Protein backbone atom coordinates (compact mmCIF):
# COMPACT_ATOMS: atom_id res chain seq x y z
CA UNK A 1 0.00 0.00 0.00
CA UNK A 2 1.24 3.49 -0.85
CA UNK A 3 2.25 5.64 2.06
CA UNK A 4 -0.33 8.22 3.00
CA UNK A 5 0.27 11.95 3.15
CA UNK A 6 -1.50 14.07 5.76
CA UNK A 7 -1.71 17.82 5.30
CA UNK A 8 -3.42 20.60 7.23
CA UNK A 9 -4.47 23.70 5.27
CA UNK A 10 -5.17 26.66 7.56
CA UNK A 11 -7.68 29.46 7.04
CA UNK A 12 -7.24 32.79 5.30
CA UNK A 13 -5.93 34.81 8.25
CA UNK A 14 -4.20 31.98 10.08
CA UNK A 15 -0.82 30.26 9.66
CA UNK A 16 0.99 27.10 10.65
CA UNK A 17 1.26 28.62 14.15
CA UNK A 18 -2.52 28.69 14.79
CA UNK A 19 -4.34 26.57 17.37
CA UNK A 20 -5.31 23.80 14.94
CA UNK A 21 -1.84 23.68 13.35
CA UNK A 22 -0.21 23.39 16.78
CA UNK A 23 -2.68 20.63 17.74
CA UNK A 24 -1.82 18.61 14.64
CA UNK A 25 1.94 19.21 14.91
CA UNK A 26 1.96 17.90 18.50
CA UNK A 27 -0.06 14.75 17.68
CA UNK A 28 0.97 13.96 14.10
CA UNK A 29 4.66 14.76 13.60
CA UNK A 30 4.54 13.44 10.01
CA UNK A 31 1.73 15.82 9.01
CA UNK A 32 2.61 18.54 6.50
CA UNK A 33 1.62 21.90 8.03
CA UNK A 34 2.69 24.73 5.73
CA UNK A 35 1.86 28.41 5.93
CA UNK A 36 0.00 29.82 2.94
CA UNK A 37 0.10 33.50 2.02
CA UNK A 38 -1.09 35.60 -0.88
CA UNK A 39 -4.24 35.28 -2.93
CA UNK A 40 -6.04 32.05 -3.76
CA UNK A 41 -4.02 31.48 -6.93
CA UNK A 42 -0.70 31.82 -5.08
CA UNK A 43 -1.90 29.55 -2.28
CA UNK A 44 -3.14 26.90 -4.73
CA UNK A 45 0.16 26.95 -6.63
CA UNK A 46 2.02 26.35 -3.36
CA UNK A 47 -0.38 23.55 -2.36
CA UNK A 48 -0.01 21.86 -5.74
CA UNK A 49 3.77 22.06 -5.41
CA UNK A 50 3.74 20.53 -1.93
CA UNK A 51 1.45 17.65 -2.95
CA UNK A 52 2.88 17.03 -6.43
CA UNK A 53 3.54 13.33 -6.96
CA UNK A 54 2.01 12.31 -3.63
CA UNK A 55 -0.83 9.82 -3.23
CA UNK A 56 -3.02 8.57 -0.40
CA UNK A 57 -3.54 12.22 0.55
CA UNK A 58 -5.62 13.03 3.62
CA UNK A 59 -6.54 16.70 3.43
CA UNK A 60 -7.68 18.65 6.47
CA UNK A 61 -8.88 22.11 5.48
CA UNK A 62 -10.15 24.82 7.78
CA UNK A 63 -12.35 27.64 6.42
CA UNK A 64 -10.45 29.10 3.42
CA UNK A 65 -8.26 25.99 3.68
CA UNK A 66 -11.44 23.95 3.16
CA UNK A 67 -12.04 25.88 -0.05
CA UNK A 68 -8.45 25.17 -1.11
CA UNK A 69 -8.78 21.46 -0.26
CA UNK A 70 -12.01 21.24 -2.27
CA UNK A 71 -10.48 22.98 -5.29
CA UNK A 72 -7.44 20.72 -5.10
CA UNK A 73 -9.70 17.65 -4.88
CA UNK A 74 -11.62 18.63 -8.02
CA UNK A 75 -8.38 18.51 -10.00
CA UNK A 76 -6.67 15.61 -8.18
CA UNK A 77 -9.34 13.14 -7.00
CA UNK A 78 -7.28 10.03 -7.76
CA UNK A 79 -4.49 11.06 -5.39
CA UNK A 80 -6.80 11.84 -2.46
CA UNK A 81 -7.89 9.28 0.09
CA UNK A 82 -10.16 11.47 2.22
CA UNK A 83 -10.92 15.03 3.28
CA UNK A 84 -11.93 16.52 6.61
CA UNK A 85 -13.28 20.04 6.16
CA UNK A 86 -13.82 22.40 9.10
CA UNK A 87 -16.29 25.22 8.34
CA UNK A 88 -15.19 25.12 4.68
CA UNK A 89 -15.53 28.37 2.72
CA UNK A 90 -17.04 26.63 -0.32
CA UNK A 91 -19.76 29.31 -0.43
CA UNK A 92 -17.25 31.87 -1.72
CA UNK A 93 -17.36 33.05 -5.31
CA UNK A 94 -14.05 31.30 -6.07
CA UNK A 95 -15.86 27.95 -5.83
CA UNK A 96 -18.84 28.95 -8.01
CA UNK A 97 -17.04 28.03 -11.25
CA UNK A 98 -16.99 24.42 -10.02
CA UNK A 99 -20.61 24.24 -8.87
CA UNK A 100 -21.47 21.47 -11.34
CA UNK A 101 -18.47 19.28 -10.52
CA UNK A 102 -18.61 16.45 -8.01
CA UNK A 103 -16.04 14.90 -5.71
CA UNK A 104 -16.37 11.22 -4.91
CA UNK A 105 -13.67 10.80 -2.23
CA UNK A 106 -14.95 10.42 1.35
CA UNK A 107 -15.51 13.83 2.97
CA UNK A 108 -16.33 14.72 6.56
CA UNK A 109 -17.53 18.25 7.21
CA UNK A 110 -17.88 19.81 10.66
CA UNK A 111 -19.62 23.17 10.58
CA UNK A 112 -20.83 25.31 13.48
CA UNK A 113 -24.52 26.20 13.52
CA UNK A 114 -23.55 29.58 15.03
CA UNK A 115 -20.90 30.29 12.35
CA UNK A 116 -21.21 33.99 11.47
CA UNK A 117 -18.18 34.00 9.13
CA UNK A 118 -19.12 31.18 6.73
CA UNK A 119 -22.87 30.57 7.24
CA UNK A 120 -23.90 26.94 7.61
CA UNK A 121 -27.07 27.57 5.56
CA UNK A 122 -24.95 28.63 2.57
CA UNK A 123 -22.40 25.81 2.82
CA UNK A 124 -24.59 22.76 3.44
CA UNK A 125 -26.50 22.74 0.11
CA UNK A 126 -23.26 23.24 -1.85
CA UNK A 127 -21.57 20.45 0.11
CA UNK A 128 -24.47 18.04 -0.42
CA UNK A 129 -24.40 18.73 -4.17
CA UNK A 130 -20.60 18.60 -4.57
CA UNK A 131 -19.51 15.71 -2.36
CA UNK A 132 -20.94 12.29 -3.31
CA UNK A 133 -19.54 10.52 -0.24
CA UNK A 134 -20.32 13.03 2.51
CA UNK A 135 -20.71 12.93 6.26
CA UNK A 136 -22.06 16.41 7.11
CA UNK A 137 -22.00 17.34 10.80
CA UNK A 138 -23.68 20.56 11.90
CA UNK A 139 -22.43 21.16 15.44
CA UNK A 140 -23.39 23.60 18.18
CA UNK A 141 -20.35 25.81 17.72
CA UNK A 142 -18.88 28.93 16.08
CA UNK A 143 -16.76 29.33 12.94
CA UNK A 144 -13.57 28.33 14.72
CA UNK A 145 -15.16 25.20 16.22
CA UNK A 146 -13.80 26.15 19.65
CA UNK A 147 -16.03 23.61 21.43
CA UNK A 148 -15.80 20.83 18.85
CA UNK A 149 -12.32 20.71 17.30
CA UNK A 150 -10.39 19.10 20.17
CA UNK A 151 -13.09 16.50 20.83
CA UNK A 152 -13.25 15.13 17.27
CA UNK A 153 -11.98 11.56 16.83
CA UNK A 154 -8.88 12.59 14.89
CA UNK A 155 -7.34 9.12 15.15
CA UNK A 156 -10.11 7.56 13.07
CA UNK A 157 -10.62 10.64 10.86
CA UNK A 158 -6.96 10.64 9.85
CA UNK A 159 -6.46 6.85 9.75
Secondary structure as GFF3:
##gff-version 3
##sequence-region A 1 159
A	DSSP	beta_strand	5	9	.	.	.	ID=ss1
A	DSSP	alpha_helix	19	27	.	.	.	ID=ss2
A	DSSP	alpha_helix	40	51	.	.	.	ID=ss3
A	DSSP	beta_strand	57	62	.	.	.	ID=ss4
A	DSSP	alpha_helix	64	75	.	.	.	ID=ss5
A	DSSP	three_ten_helix	77	79	.	.	.	ID=ss6
A	DSSP	beta_strand	80	86	.	.	.	ID=ss7
A	DSSP	alpha_helix	93	96	.	.	.	ID=ss8
A	DSSP	beta_strand	103	112	.	.	.	ID=ss9
A	DSSP	alpha_helix	120	130	.	.	.	ID=ss10
A	DSSP	beta_strand	131	139	.	.	.	ID=ss11
A	DSSP	three_ten_helix	149	151	.	.	.	ID=ss12
A	DSSP	alpha_helix	154	157	.	.	.	ID=ss13
###
